Amino acid sequence: MPPKREKKKNDWQVYLLRCRDETIYTGVTNDIKKRMTAHQRGTASKYTRSRLPVRLLKVSKFMKKADAMRLEIKIKKLPKKKKIGALD
């Protein structure tokens, strides 16, 4: 088994998903590929589980965990039309 890649402090990203019902889900992760697999399986969050399939819209640049979590909260407070532009 190959050794696990060591996670760095700046490995966190905020991501946006478009759900089947056209809502936008905002999340934070340090492994986008693993997180997307979990979302598609319905095991990542209660919110997306009932709104499958989901489609990845945008992913932020890498940042510290605290910064990513603050950005996630900020985006969640925005109206739907402004969420996508928040990661530009």
Buried (B, 14 or more C-beta within 10 A) or exposed (E): EEEEEEEEEBBBBBBBBBBEEEEBBBBBBBBBEEBBEBBBEBEBBEBBEEBEEBEEBBBBEBBEBEBBBBBBEEBEEBEEEEBBEBBE
